[in-house]
Amino acid sequence: MELSVLLLLALLIGLLVLLARGCPKAQGHLPPGPCPLHFLGNLLRMDRRGLLKSFLTLQEKYGDVFTLYLGPRPVVMLCGTEAIREALVDQAEAFSGWGKIAVIDPVVQGYGVIFANGERWRTLRRFSLAAMRDFGMGKRSVEERIQEEAQCLLEEL
């Protein structure tokens, strides 16, 4: 009995310490945003039925570019055509590439044509295209062979 009470007390003290620490510090230079809760982020502040309304109220308070935490991960939100245009046109190099998918990233580790970014992606793409060209991709002779085989298959069916 005393062990369970001791564990419960330790859990409560741990939660109080987490709450007393306040807002988690932003990693790097992120835009302003609402203070997230530990482990949950800003999920409890968002209205699930009116998500757009929640984003618009945050836009009024923090401006066109703000940070939300979806769980422990920060997400930078762009609201408004000017902010989106600046990000995707004026600063296209900084905003290009794929986002990391938490489930797949530990498995592929940034390799592969689909999940790679930046220079690694360019190198893998160049190599893949060269290898496929060597095997006859894009050559008319391969296309004719495929059509001939498809015609034979249709005749058999």
Contacts in CASP RR format, 6 or more apart in sequence:
PFRMAT RR
TARGET T0000
AUTHOR 0000-0000-0000
METHOD contacts of the structure
MODEL  1
MELSVLLLLALLIGLLVLLARGCPKAQGHLPPGPCPLHFLGNLLRMDRRG
LLKSFLTLQEKYGDVFTLYLGPRPVVMLCGTEAIREALVDQAEAFSGWGK
IAVIDPVVQGYGVIFANGERWRTLRRFSLAAMRDFGMGKRSVEERIQEEA
QCLLEEL
18 38 0 8 1.000
22 35 0 8 1.000
23 35 0 8 1.000
23 36 0 8 1.000
24 36 0 8 1.000
24 38 0 8 1.000
24 69 0 8 1.000
26 67 0 8 1.000
26 74 0 8 1.000
27 74 0 8 1.000
30 67 0 8 1.000
30 74 0 8 1.000
30 76 0 8 1.000
31 62 0 8 1.000
31 65 0 8 1.000
31 66 0 8 1.000
31 67 0 8 1.000
31 76 0 8 1.000
32 62 0 8 1.000
32 66 0 8 1.000
32 67 0 8 1.000
33 58 0 8 1.000
33 62 0 8 1.000
33 66 0 8 1.000
33 67 0 8 1.000
33 68 0 8 1.000
34 42 0 8 1.000
34 45 0 8 1.000
34 58 0 8 1.000
34 61 0 8 1.000
34 62 0 8 1.000
34 68 0 8 1.000
36 42 0 8 1.000
36 68 0 8 1.000
36 69 0 8 1.000
36 71 0 8 1.000
37 44 0 8 1.000
38 72 0 8 1.000
39 71 0 8 1.000
39 72 0 8 1.000
40 71 0 8 1.000
41 68 0 8 1.000
41 69 0 8 1.000
41 70 0 8 1.000
41 71 0 8 1.000
41 72 0 8 1.000
42 68 0 8 1.000
42 69 0 8 1.000
42 70 0 8 1.000
42 71 0 8 1.000
43 70 0 8 1.000
43 71 0 8 1.000
45 54 0 8 1.000
46 54 0 8 1.000
46 68 0 8 1.000
47 53 0 8 1.000
47 54 0 8 1.000
55 77 0 8 1.000
55 79 0 8 1.000
56 79 0 8 1.000
58 66 0 8 1.000
58 68 0 8 1.000
58 77 0 8 1.000
59 66 0 8 1.000
59 77 0 8 1.000
59 79 0 8 1.000
59 80 0 8 1.000
63 79 0 8 1.000
64 78 0 8 1.000
64 79 0 8 1.000
64 80 0 8 1.000
64 82 0 8 1.000
64 83 0 8 1.000
65 76 0 8 1.000
65 77 0 8 1.000
65 78 0 8 1.000
65 79 0 8 1.000
65 83 0 8 1.000
66 76 0 8 1.000
66 77 0 8 1.000
66 79 0 8 1.000
67 74 0 8 1.000
67 75 0 8 1.000
67 76 0 8 1.000
67 77 0 8 1.000
68 74 0 8 1.000
68 75 0 8 1.000
68 77 0 8 1.000
69 75 0 8 1.000
73 102 0 8 1.000
78 84 0 8 1.000
78 87 0 8 1.000
87 94 0 8 1.000
87 95 0 8 1.000
88 95 0 8 1.000
96 118 0 8 1.000
97 117 0 8 1.000
97 118 0 8 1.000
97 121 0 8 1.000
98 114 0 8 1.000
98 115 0 8 1.000
98 117 0 8 1.000
99 117 0 8 1.000
101 115 0 8 1.000
104 115 0 8 1.000
105 115 0 8 1.000
108 115 0 8 1.000
110 116 0 8 1.000
110 117 0 8 1.000
110 120 0 8 1.000
111 120 0 8 1.000
111 124 0 8 1.000
112 124 0 8 1.000
113 121 0 8 1.000
113 124 0 8 1.000
113 125 0 8 1.000
113 128 0 8 1.000
116 124 0 8 1.000
133 139 0 8 1.000
136 142 0 8 1.000
END
